[in-house]
């Protein structure tokens, strides 16, 4: 049913590199929130969870004197732009449907408006899910990017998300 699973995305070296930089525990938590929110908003769970997992892969490490500088990050960050491009390239390489890759990338691009001069975005339902899921896991000063998780626990949670998405998609087919 699905061309690309979360596990395929998560285990890809590009995803591993950038999820490690932005915080794997945060990415997985946001993906879990997106699954719940997508059901409430009747949004495709597959695209919602993929966008949520990859939403921060555009992060650049803003450090001053060897320490994360949250203020410097907030002033100069364009991670949503970079992340949208990285996600699109990764998803296409993995064989994702081009329209789904585009929708996921746009949701990543618009999950925050912090880089825009005016904060008045009109989001579609998928974009709303990703933005809400990210907000649900945020901590003051960017602390959510520093939560840790073992590779074993991360993969376990990714596989559980994949199974949940499959169940929801089967249920949707059966009821339609």
N, C-alpha and C positions, 0 to 999 in steps of 0.2 A: 504494500500500500504506500509506504513512504520510500522515497528514493535514497534519502540520507538520514541516518539515525544520529541522535545526540552523541552516542558512543563513538561513532565514526568522526564526528566533528571534534569531540573532546580529546581523542587520542592522536589526532593529527599533530605533527610537530609544530606547525604554525600556531595552532590554537594553544598548544602547551606553552609555547614561548610567551605569547601575549596574555593568556589567562594567568600565568604565573606572575607577570608584571602587574596586572591590575587586581589580582586577588581571586584565586579559584573558589575559595569559600563564599565570597560575595557573589560571584557569577552563578554558582550553583543555587545559592539561596534565592537570588532574583529569579532564576529559572523556575524554582519551586513555587514562588509567589505567582509567577506568570501563569502557571498551570491552573491555579485556583481562580485567579482573576479572569482568565480567558473563558472559563466555564460560566462564570457569572455574566460576562458580557457577550457570550455566544460567539467567541472568536476562535478561529482554527487553533487548536492547541499546539500543533506541530510547529507552525511558523512563530507563534507567540513564544514558545519555550526556546526555540533556536535563537531568536532575536534577543531574548533575555540573557541567555547564556553568553552570547557574544557581545553584549551591549558596551562593554568597556575595553575591548581589545585594541582600541586606538590610543590608550593611555601612554603618555610619555612620562618618564620618571623625573619629576621636578624636585631636585635636591639642592639644598644650601648647606654647606659645611657638613656633608655626609648625612644629613637628616632630611626627611620628607618635608617640603615646604608647601603647606596647604595654601597659603596666601599667594605664593608664586604660581601655583597650579591654577587657582581660581582666576588670576589676572591674565594668564597666557594660554589656557587650555583650549584645544580644538579636538579633543579626543573623539568626539562623536563623528566628526568629518573623516578623520583617519580610520576610525573603526569601521565605518560604513564601507569604505573602500576595501579594507582588509577582509571583512566578512564576505563581501560580494565575491572577491577573488577566490577565497577559500571554498565557499559554497559551490561555485561553478566548477572548480577543480575536482571537488568531491562528487559532482554529478547531480547537484540539486536542480530542480526545475528552474529555468531562468526567471519566470515570473515570481516564484517563491523567493528566490535569491534577492530579487529586486525589492520585494515587499519587506523582507527581513532587513536588508541594508537600509531602507528608508526608515524603518522603525528604530534602528540603531542611530541613524543620523539625527532623528528627532526625539530621542529619549530624554534629552535635556535641551534647554534653551539658553544655557549659561554663556554660550559663545556668540549669541545674537544680540544686536543692539537693542531691540525691543523684545520683551518676553511675552509675546501674544501669539503663540502658535495655535493653529486649529488642527488638532490631531485626528486621524481616522481611528477606528476602534482598536486595531492592532497596535498602533503607536501609543495609544492611551494605556493599553495593557502593560507594555514594556516600561513606560514612564512611571506608572503606578507601582509596578513590581520593584523597580529600582528605588523609588522613594520609600517603599515599605522596609527595605533593608539598610537604608542610610543611617550612618552614625555621625555625630559631631566631629568636625575636623578631618573628615575622610577616614576615620578609624575603621570603617567597614572594609576598606581595602587591605587591612592588616590582619583580619581574622585568618586563622590557619586551619588547614584540613590535610589529612594524610591522603596520599594518592589512592590508597585502598578504599578509604571512606568516600572519597570523591567519586571514584568509579562506581561504587555501590549505589550512591545517590543518583548518578547519571543513568545507570541501568534501571533503577526504579522509576525515574521520570520517563524513560523510553517505554517501559511496560505500561505505565499509566496512560500515556498518549495513545498507544496501540489500543488499549481497552476502550478509551473514549471514542476513537475513530471507528472501531468495530460497532460500538453501541449506536453511533450516529448513522451508520449504514443500515443497521437493522431497524431503526425507527423511521427511516425515510422511505 
